[in-house]
Amino acid sequence: MTVTSRIARLTAEAAGVKGCTLRLLNQKEGRLELIASHGLSDRYLQKGPIDVDRSLTESLKGVPVRIRDVTADA
């Protein structure tokens, strides 16, 4: 298990949620790329990088971005 995978697992456990992803910003391509995950299906993980939009604006302000239902959020 990598350090980042362990962080994702411990974060999910601490937050009392089923899954967690850690993503890094690729500024050149304007997207968030997956570096680690815990508790999420392969189907979800196969969706690939996330194009940045309003999430990035909040993240850069230091505000955590929380998506309550990834199946219903674009």
Secondary structure as a PSIPRED ss2 file (coil, helix, strand):
# PSIPRED VFORMAT (PSIPRED V4.0)

   1 M C   1.000  0.000  0.000
   2 T C   1.000  0.000  0.000
   3 V H   0.000  1.000  0.000
   4 T H   0.000  1.000  0.000
   5 S H   0.000  1.000  0.000
   6 R H   0.000  1.000  0.000
   7 I H   0.000  1.000  0.000
   8 A H   0.000  1.000  0.000
   9 R H   0.000  1.000  0.000
  10 L H   0.000  1.000  0.000
  11 T H   0.000  1.000  0.000
  12 A H   0.000  1.000  0.000
  13 E H   0.000  1.000  0.000
  14 A H   0.000  1.000  0.000
  15 A H   0.000  1.000  0.000
  16 G C   1.000  0.000  0.000
  17 V C   1.000  0.000  0.000
  18 K C   1.000  0.000  0.000
  19 G C   1.000  0.000  0.000
  20 C E   0.000  0.000  1.000
  21 T E   0.000  0.000  1.000
  22 L E   0.000  0.000  1.000
  23 R E   0.000  0.000  1.000
  24 L E   0.000  0.000  1.000
  25 L E   0.000  0.000  1.000
  26 N E   0.000  0.000  1.000
  27 Q C   1.000  0.000  0.000
  28 K C   1.000  0.000  0.000
  29 E C   1.000  0.000  0.000
  30 G C   1.000  0.000  0.000
  31 R E   0.000  0.000  1.000
  32 L E   0.000  0.000  1.000
  33 E E   0.000  0.000  1.000
  34 L E   0.000  0.000  1.000
  35 I E   0.000  0.000  1.000
  36 A E   0.000  0.000  1.000
  37 S E   0.000  0.000  1.000
  38 H E   0.000  0.000  1.000
  39 G C   1.000  0.000  0.000
  40 L C   1.000  0.000  0.000
  41 S C   1.000  0.000  0.000
  42 D H   0.000  1.000  0.000
  43 R H   0.000  1.000  0.000
  44 Y H   0.000  1.000  0.000
  45 L H   0.000  1.000  0.000
  46 Q C   1.000  0.000  0.000
  47 K C   1.000  0.000  0.000
  48 G C   1.000  0.000  0.000
  49 P C   1.000  0.000  0.000
  50 I E   0.000  0.000  1.000
  51 D E   0.000  0.000  1.000
  52 V C   1.000  0.000  0.000
  53 D C   1.000  0.000  0.000
  54 R H   0.000  1.000  0.000
  55 S H   0.000  1.000  0.000
  56 L H   0.000  1.000  0.000
  57 T H   0.000  1.000  0.000
  58 E H   0.000  1.000  0.000
  59 S H   0.000  1.000  0.000
  60 L H   0.000  1.000  0.000
  61 K C   1.000  0.000  0.000
  62 G C   1.000  0.000  0.000
  63 V C   1.000  0.000  0.000
  64 P C   1.000  0.000  0.000
  65 V C   1.000  0.000  0.000
  66 R C   1.000  0.000  0.000
  67 I C   1.000  0.000  0.000
  68 R C   1.000  0.000  0.000
  69 D C   1.000  0.000  0.000
  70 V C   1.000  0.000  0.000
  71 T C   1.000  0.000  0.000
  72 A C   1.000  0.000  0.000
  73 D C   1.000  0.000  0.000
  74 A C   1.000  0.000  0.000
